[in-house]
């Protein structure tokens, strides 16, 4: 009991340490390495080498342009689509809404695999330009739904009376939008855009699948998985993190402070529109649905058929996915998602029940500041730094040095890959899980339970009948989404599961794809893995996708 | 000051008629209160008047000029919606000064005029605060200052005191009167609260299912309701189903009711003998006790129970034929009354209002 209380009480500090230590390791890893005797030494070598390396500079520049472009385009398209979907009434709106956001649940790695398969049918040379265009496409397909979901939520919380008041004061529709709607939406949209910027800057999946080497994500993964290039990875990571945090701060500064919106979206109703407006809305949304899902459809096409001979290969698909190696990768992914969600959920529960003031829960949202790949890189660097530190103090304090060695061993992904990976993924899922638990905690059913008990129900039956149905969609949905997203996470899984036997879905797909003739099998595995977000969708409903994103913003 | 006329206004949302041929004429500088229950179409009517919705048919005229096709920003109307609609991202001064900014008025003049508007509403100390830090009363005052800064020809309020507690409602009613007196603006208030309507109106228009069913001074509408709906909307009333018996030269009609023959006055035309009518009697019109004024209606009743309401006491009576009757008596005059006691109840003919018949269900 005392241990439980201690964990609860210090859960904020524990979470802060788990996030801060790897984050600090990235810049430290760039300026500290092991000397010839194995002890730590300060060095500018890696930073200087990276700074003078034109491929590194090119990767940073390319990723910066890519992230800025994707963030800006995602914002424009996302707001436009949100305007169509939230404010205009047109036939089939409710049906098309989930499809418009579906591509947000598909990792760019999978979408890029699908899009690269299309190249076989396109009579043009699949050169660098096309690869870059494909990368922008898959990044947008993943990023736009984030802005769209956030903006729809904001629009639904804007009181229609605010715009009416502006129009009554003499403003036209456009001016009313710019002076009332946009200033209120901008801070929340900026949060989504800032996250997209940071994630795209470090995105490894799309570039790896498309073979776009000149990106930060590609170079970091290449350096970490290469021989003795951790210093270079750390230097790239440090510069990338500086860019990500600066860009994020700049975007949030541009967004400005958040203002309280209307307490509920009850008064919000999509408005009737003219025939032309309706046609534009339908074409816009349908166009987006088609464009965003083309890569996924192509992936499915590659997995189940539509080859040059036109034969359906469903049997082959089943054969490929029931292969032992594929099943192992999928199983690892599922277990990983489950473990990360349980650990994250436990920490979230500790934070919520810590009994301390809300500032202690703040570290739970810190993981939203850092891209997953950077967190994974930090986790890779921690054991190396511990080892180097131990080498430095061996002579003065042998016991402490041995403890550091043991800790380094424990945190070494080669020795215990899952331990570190689960921890990193748990940190990434923590913000959404904490908000789900806080929402569930906020349900005050005491009166309803009392009534149920006064009508003859036992305490347990009353809970099952009254509170259970209200909690199930909140917690069930949040946990299902968390499992799916952790299982499909690309960056940390690539860096922290170096051994073949420990690989989960994303590295497994890349492993299979790199084998001769393995692209179809990899596609089949990726399509099977997409059952996870579909299952999460069924369990939690579409609003959990939105809730997850909203809560990440709000937290 | 302008005359506002709307004629046959109709608006349908998704096949549901919100405003159904509403017509009304508001005199220049008049304070017109449109009273109706929830769902009567008040907000829809307000939005039509201010131009936020276009009517399906009908017309709104300011001093005889039609507003058809004139966009909302082209009408000089101050509108205070039910929710105050203050923009959360703007300070009080920015909220109030927005109209001036849209008009392209310079910063210095804007600041001066906003200062004056805030001073007039006695909220100048709130200028730099954001709406979320204000009390509901302060928010209403800011919304009012924002509506008034453009010196509107017409001021429209939708449920102005609905968000306020009882004490602040009284204070804000005074504010409404003060603003109306100082600005002499034609004013339309929409409310579902009969007390607010009676307290604020020069004239009251009663709205039911999107139709204006009665227009008159507060005292006319309260004492001479057009039908049983208006009678009940304005306050508690005893309704009895009866049949007109005879009519005299003074316009008084004898009606046969479950509690006996009553002499009353019709709200409109005199019903011909044999016509079914509904009789409405306000509880406070019933006099309790043996002293019966001459020419008054009278009947015997038994006290079933009493409810003390502070200054008054509500008496639940059983009249002839066990018909339930509610009366209201001053506390001091009803102290000695006991449950089960029989007494004489009287009511003057002018307080017995004969309405067009709608089946008056026997109250339980």
Interface residues (C-beta under 8 A of the other chain):
Chain A: X159 X161 X162 X164 X165 X166 X167 X168 X169 X170 X171 X172 X175 X179 X180 X183 X184 X259 X260 X261
Chain B: X47 X50 X52 X71 X72 X73 X77 X78 X79 X81 X82 X83 X85 X86 X87 X88 X89 X98 X99 X102 X103 X130 X132 X146 X147 X150
